[in-house]
Amino acid sequence: MDVRFNLFENQLAARFAKRFAGAGLVIHQSTLPRSTQELVSLRASQINGCGHCIDMHTKEAAAAGESAVRLNLVAAWRESTVFTEAEQAALALAEEGTRLADAASGVSDETWALARKHYDDDQLAALVALVALINAANRLAVIVHQPGGSYEAGQFTAALGS
């Protein structure tokens, strides 16, 4: 697959990317656990078929100390014993927030209540913003055919000069 358009070489796209990364930095600096952030980003990216983001978030999570077992089981988190109840709530919210077109109600009241049980207001705000942001990132990368496979941990932050 050939890249259709390099978002980092276009001036307007690069300006947008810096602001997009700034929004991500707010989430990154929140009290939502970093491991939860990477698991949620990975799961949404899997659902959306975004090879670039799957590559990025798998490698960032591994660099932050996430185990290969947990990373390999994200797609089957419901059938796994390696995720906490709080992580399961975040993954459920990520899935339902990503698959909005699949359910008329969007995120179910049950899923919201479970997330509410495990996360405070700031963490919920970060989680909701993260689901929105990773879905936007997935769409950007999928539209331009940004391939996965060559990402190195820390590369995105370094490219933006942040």
C-alpha positions as CSV (number, residue, x, y, z in Angstrom):
1,M,0.0,0.0,0.0
2,D,1.4,3.4,-1.0
3,V,0.9,6.5,1.1
4,R,-1.6,8.8,-0.7
5,F,-0.6,12.0,1.0
6,N,2.1,12.8,3.6
7,L,0.4,14.7,6.4
8,F,3.8,15.7,7.9
9,E,5.1,17.3,4.7
10,N,2.1,19.5,4.0
11,Q,2.2,22.9,5.9
12,L,-1.5,23.0,6.8
13,A,-1.6,19.3,7.8
14,A,1.6,19.8,9.9
15,R,0.0,22.8,11.7
16,F,-3.1,20.7,12.3
17,A,-1.0,17.8,13.6
18,K,0.7,20.0,16.2
19,R,-2.6,21.1,17.6
20,F,-4.0,17.6,17.4
21,A,-0.9,16.4,19.4
22,G,-1.5,19.2,21.9
23,A,-5.0,17.8,22.6
24,G,-3.3,14.4,23.0
25,L,-0.9,15.9,25.5
26,V,-3.7,17.1,27.7
27,I,-4.9,13.5,27.9
28,H,-1.4,12.1,28.3
29,Q,-0.9,14.4,31.3
30,S,-4.2,13.4,32.9
31,T,-4.6,11.0,35.8
32,L,-6.0,8.3,33.4
33,P,-3.4,5.6,33.7
34,R,-1.0,5.5,30.8
35,S,-1.5,1.8,30.3
36,T,-5.2,2.3,30.0
37,Q,-4.6,5.1,27.5
38,E,-2.5,2.8,25.3
39,L,-4.9,-0.2,25.6
40,V,-7.9,2.0,24.6
41,S,-6.0,3.5,21.7
42,L,-4.9,0.1,20.6
43,R,-8.4,-1.4,20.8
44,A,-10.1,1.5,18.8
45,S,-7.3,1.3,16.2
46,Q,-7.9,-2.5,15.9
47,I,-11.6,-1.9,15.3
48,N,-10.9,0.8,12.7
49,G,-8.2,-1.3,10.9
50,C,-5.6,1.4,11.3
51,G,-2.3,-0.3,10.9
52,H,-0.3,2.8,11.6
53,C,-2.0,3.5,14.9
54,I,-1.9,-0.2,15.9
55,D,1.8,-0.2,15.3
56,M,2.3,3.1,17.2
57,H,0.3,2.2,20.3
58,T,1.6,-1.4,20.5
59,K,5.2,-0.1,20.5
60,E,4.5,2.9,22.8
61,A,2.8,0.5,25.3
62,A,5.6,-2.0,25.1
63,A,8.2,0.8,25.6
64,A,6.2,1.9,28.7
65,G,6.5,-1.6,30.1
66,E,3.2,-3.2,28.9
67,S,3.5,-7.0,28.6
68,A,3.3,-8.8,25.3
69,V,0.6,-11.1,26.7
70,R,-1.7,-8.2,27.5
71,L,-1.0,-6.5,24.2
72,N,-1.7,-9.7,22.3
73,L,-5.0,-10.1,24.2
74,V,-6.5,-6.7,23.7
75,A,-8.6,-7.8,20.8
76,A,-10.1,-10.6,22.9
77,W,-10.2,-8.7,26.2
78,R,-13.6,-10.1,27.2
79,E,-12.3,-13.6,27.0
80,S,-9.1,-12.8,28.9
81,T,-8.1,-12.7,32.5
82,V,-5.3,-10.2,32.3
83,F,-7.2,-7.0,32.4
84,T,-8.6,-5.3,35.6
85,E,-12.2,-4.5,35.9
86,A,-11.3,-0.8,35.4
87,E,-9.5,-1.6,32.2
88,Q,-12.4,-3.7,31.0
89,A,-14.7,-0.8,31.6
90,A,-12.4,1.5,29.6
91,L,-12.1,-1.0,26.8
92,A,-15.9,-1.4,26.7
93,L,-16.4,2.3,26.5
94,A,-13.8,2.5,23.7
95,E,-15.5,-0.2,21.7
96,E,-19.0,1.3,22.0
97,G,-17.6,4.8,21.4
98,T,-15.9,3.6,18.3
99,R,-18.8,1.6,17.0
100,L,-21.4,4.4,17.2
101,A,-23.0,3.4,14.0
102,D,-23.6,-0.1,15.2
103,A,-25.9,0.9,18.1
104,A,-28.7,3.4,18.1
105,S,-27.9,4.4,21.7
106,G,-24.2,4.8,21.2
107,V,-22.5,4.1,24.5
108,S,-24.9,2.1,26.7
109,D,-26.0,3.2,30.1
110,E,-24.5,-0.1,31.5
111,T,-21.1,0.6,30.0
112,W,-21.2,4.2,31.2
113,A,-22.1,3.2,34.7
114,L,-19.2,0.7,34.8
115,A,-16.8,3.3,33.6
116,R,-18.2,5.8,36.2
117,K,-17.6,3.2,38.9
118,H,-13.9,3.1,38.2
119,Y,-12.9,6.6,37.0
120,D,-13.3,10.0,38.5
121,D,-14.6,13.0,36.5
122,D,-11.1,14.0,35.2
123,Q,-10.3,10.5,34.2
124,L,-13.7,10.1,32.5
125,A,-13.2,13.4,30.6
126,A,-9.8,12.1,29.5
127,L,-11.2,8.7,28.5
128,V,-14.0,10.3,26.5
129,A,-11.6,12.7,24.8
130,L,-9.2,9.8,24.1
131,V,-11.8,7.7,22.4
132,A,-12.7,10.7,20.2
133,L,-9.1,11.6,19.5
134,I,-7.9,8.1,18.6
135,N,-10.9,7.6,16.3
136,A,-10.0,10.9,14.5
137,A,-6.4,9.8,14.3
138,N,-7.5,6.4,12.8
139,R,-9.5,8.2,10.2
140,L,-6.6,10.5,9.2
141,A,-4.2,7.6,8.8
142,V,-6.6,5.2,7.1
143,I,-7.8,7.9,4.6
144,V,-4.2,8.7,3.5
145,H,-3.1,5.0,3.6
146,Q,-0.4,5.6,6.3
147,P,1.0,2.1,6.7
148,G,2.0,0.4,9.9
149,G,5.3,-1.3,10.6
150,S,8.0,1.3,10.7
151,Y,7.0,3.3,13.8
152,E,9.6,3.6,16.6
153,A,8.5,4.4,20.2
154,G,8.7,8.2,20.8
155,Q,8.8,9.0,17.1
156,F,5.5,11.0,17.0
157,T,6.5,13.2,19.9
158,A,9.9,13.7,18.4
159,A,8.5,14.6,15.0
160,L,6.3,17.3,16.5
161,G,9.1,18.8,18.5
162,S,7.1,18.3,21.7
